């Protein structure tokens, strides 16, 4: 019997919220079941292979959602400068669930099977790094920025987005999100020197 779409979405949303808030290792199937007011045994109907299966599904869903958002932001600013394109991507990131990319890569994937960890890392690259690296590569070809490794530049950009998201949700920054984004992009693109 197939689980209803609405029930499955409810399970995935609850699991995603818990994994985002605490990380993979700190969340148990009991925590997820309790958040849904269901018995733990009932949760296995949605994830017969347990917590790792649920985490992988949630992480892939999150990565694909971010990939689709990045692609839409880039498409909407296709003939614009790199700065305008990166601003569009940045604002998309900030209007959606936190990415938690580096936390996922650093702490969550080490607790997964090698196969699942490798698959998530590959999907993170394809979903996040590759489209951003393409933006930097195209800007270099246009002569808009100097030549640097586009994948490394994508890593810097994604680190900024992860950091801004964390600082704004943790209460460390009392500056408006759009100001944080514009300042970070200005420093990334123009440096600190006058």
C-alpha positions as CSV (number, residue, x, y, z in Angstrom):
1,X,0.0,0.0,0.0
2,X,1.4,3.4,-1.0
3,X,1.6,6.1,1.6
4,X,-0.6,9.1,0.8
5,X,1.3,12.1,-0.7
6,X,0.2,14.5,2.0
7,X,1.2,12.1,4.8
8,X,4.6,11.5,3.2
9,X,5.2,15.2,2.8
10,X,4.3,15.7,6.4
11,X,6.9,13.1,7.4
12,X,9.6,14.5,5.1
13,X,8.9,18.1,6.3
14,X,9.1,17.1,10.0
15,X,12.3,15.1,9.4
16,X,13.8,17.9,7.4
17,X,13.1,20.5,10.1
18,X,14.7,18.2,12.8
19,X,17.7,17.4,10.7
20,X,18.2,21.1,9.8
21,X,18.0,22.1,13.5
22,X,20.1,19.3,15.0
23,X,22.0,17.5,12.3
24,X,21.8,13.8,11.4
25,X,23.4,12.2,14.4
26,X,21.4,14.1,17.0
27,X,18.0,13.1,15.6
28,X,16.5,9.7,16.2
29,X,13.5,8.0,14.6
30,X,11.8,8.4,18.0
31,X,12.3,12.2,17.7
32,X,10.8,12.3,14.2
33,X,7.9,10.1,15.3
34,X,7.3,12.2,18.4
35,X,7.2,15.4,16.3
36,X,4.5,13.8,14.2
37,X,2.6,12.4,17.1
38,X,2.9,8.9,15.7
39,X,4.3,5.7,16.9
40,X,7.9,5.0,16.0
41,X,6.9,1.7,14.3
42,X,4.5,3.7,12.1
43,X,7.3,5.8,10.8
44,X,9.0,2.8,9.3
45,X,6.1,2.6,6.9
46,X,7.5,5.7,5.2
47,X,11.2,4.8,5.7
48,X,11.5,1.0,5.9
49,X,15.3,1.2,6.0
50,X,15.3,3.6,8.9
51,X,16.8,7.0,9.6
52,X,19.5,7.0,7.0
53,X,17.0,6.4,4.2
54,X,14.8,9.2,5.5
55,X,17.8,11.5,5.8
56,X,19.0,10.8,2.3
57,X,15.6,11.4,0.9
58,X,15.3,14.7,2.8
59,X,18.8,15.8,1.9
60,X,18.3,15.1,-1.8
61,X,14.9,16.9,-1.8
62,X,16.6,19.9,-0.2
63,X,19.5,19.8,-2.7
64,X,17.2,19.5,-5.7
65,X,15.0,22.3,-4.4
66,X,18.1,24.6,-4.1
67,X,19.3,23.5,-7.6
68,X,16.0,24.4,-9.1
69,X,15.9,27.8,-7.3
70,X,19.5,28.6,-8.4
71,X,18.7,27.7,-12.0
72,X,15.5,29.8,-11.9
73,X,17.4,32.8,-10.4
74,X,20.1,32.5,-13.0
75,X,17.6,32.2,-15.9
76,X,15.8,35.3,-14.7
77,X,19.0,37.3,-14.8
78,X,20.6,35.6,-17.8
79,X,22.0,38.6,-19.6
80,X,23.0,40.5,-16.5
81,X,26.3,41.1,-14.8
82,X,27.8,38.5,-12.4
83,X,26.9,40.7,-9.5
84,X,23.2,40.9,-10.5
85,X,23.1,37.1,-11.0
86,X,24.8,36.4,-7.7
87,X,22.4,38.7,-5.9
88,X,19.4,36.9,-7.4
89,X,20.8,33.5,-6.3
90,X,21.6,35.0,-2.8
91,X,18.2,36.3,-2.3
92,X,16.7,33.0,-3.4
93,X,18.9,31.2,-0.8
94,X,17.8,33.6,1.9
95,X,14.1,33.3,1.1
96,X,14.2,29.5,1.5
97,X,15.1,26.9,4.1
98,X,18.7,27.1,5.3
99,X,21.2,25.2,3.2
100,X,23.4,23.8,5.9
101,X,25.7,22.6,3.2
102,X,29.0,22.6,5.0
103,X,27.5,21.1,8.2
104,X,26.0,18.4,6.1
105,X,29.3,17.7,4.3
106,X,31.4,17.9,7.5
107,X,29.3,16.2,10.1
108,X,26.3,14.4,8.6
109,X,27.9,12.6,5.7
110,X,30.6,11.0,7.9
111,X,27.8,9.2,9.8
112,X,26.3,7.7,6.6
113,X,27.3,4.7,4.7
114,X,30.1,5.4,2.2
115,X,27.8,4.9,-0.7
116,X,25.2,7.3,0.6
117,X,27.8,9.9,1.6
118,X,29.4,9.7,-1.9
119,X,26.0,10.1,-3.5
120,X,25.1,13.1,-1.4
121,X,28.5,14.8,-2.1
122,X,28.1,14.2,-5.8
123,X,24.6,15.6,-5.7
124,X,25.7,18.7,-3.7
125,X,28.3,19.4,-6.3
126,X,25.9,19.0,-9.2
127,X,23.1,20.9,-7.6
128,X,25.0,23.8,-6.0
129,X,28.7,24.1,-7.0
130,X,28.3,23.4,-10.7
131,X,25.7,26.0,-11.5
132,X,27.5,28.7,-9.5
133,X,30.9,27.7,-10.9
134,X,29.4,28.0,-14.4
135,X,28.4,31.6,-13.5
136,X,31.9,32.5,-12.5
137,X,33.3,30.7,-15.6
138,X,31.0,32.7,-17.9
139,X,31.9,36.0,-16.2
140,X,35.6,35.2,-16.7
141,X,35.0,34.5,-20.4
142,X,33.2,37.8,-20.7
143,X,36.2,39.5,-19.1
144,X,34.1,40.7,-16.2
145,X,36.4,39.1,-13.5
146,X,39.9,37.9,-13.5
147,X,40.8,34.3,-13.9
148,X,40.4,32.1,-10.9
149,X,39.2,28.5,-10.4
150,X,35.4,28.8,-10.9
151,X,34.7,25.8,-8.5
152,X,36.8,27.5,-5.8
153,X,34.9,30.7,-6.3
154,X,31.6,28.8,-6.1
155,X,32.9,27.4,-2.8
156,X,33.6,30.9,-1.5
157,X,30.1,32.1,-2.5
158,X,28.3,29.1,-1.0
159,X,30.4,29.5,2.2
160,X,29.2,33.1,2.4
161,X,25.6,32.0,1.9
162,X,25.8,29.3,4.5
163,X,27.5,31.8,7.0
164,X,24.9,34.6,6.4
165,X,22.1,32.1,6.8
166,X,23.5,30.8,10.0
167,X,24.3,34.3,11.5
168,X,20.9,35.6,10.7
169,X,19.0,32.6,12.1
170,X,21.3,32.3,15.2
171,X,20.9,35.9,16.2
172,X,24.6,36.7,15.8
173,X,23.9,39.4,13.2
174,X,21.6,42.3,13.9
175,X,22.1,43.7,10.4
176,X,19.3,43.2,7.8
177,X,19.7,40.2,5.6
178,X,19.8,42.2,2.3
179,X,22.6,44.4,3.7
180,X,24.6,41.3,4.8
181,X,24.2,39.8,1.3
182,X,25.2,43.0,-0.5
183,X,28.2,43.6,1.7
184,X,29.4,40.0,1.4
185,X,29.1,40.1,-2.4
186,X,30.8,43.4,-2.6
187,X,33.8,42.1,-0.7
188,X,33.8,38.9,-2.7
189,X,33.7,40.7,-6.0
190,X,35.6,43.9,-5.2
191,X,37.8,43.0,-2.3
192,X,38.6,45.1,0.8
193,X,41.1,47.5,-0.7
194,X,40.1,51.0,-1.7
